[in-house]
């Protein structure tokens, strides 16, 4: 499978498998485990984040966004990481006025990462 064709032309893939493999010292078994853990935990963290945003809980927003940011760091999922970092900053600042708008964008990007991890055969990546 040609990974460059996983996303439509002009749209960057949400995950860099080569960078992820480098992150785990080319341990494919470990990367598989990390992907499985991510796919299991990410929906829970997204739900926690959504709840915290709805409740106006800045500390909860910061904590959930920080967790999400860490979850995608090793996959070199730059867009998802950046959105989570932005949300974490809102929580740290205690200003959630932009959190609802950012939440939908963040949820869509994390869904894109999860879908990509589910459907892409990355095992041929070097």
Helices and strands as residue ranges (DSSP letters): G 3-5, H 17-23, H 28-55, H 58-73, H 78-93, H 99-119
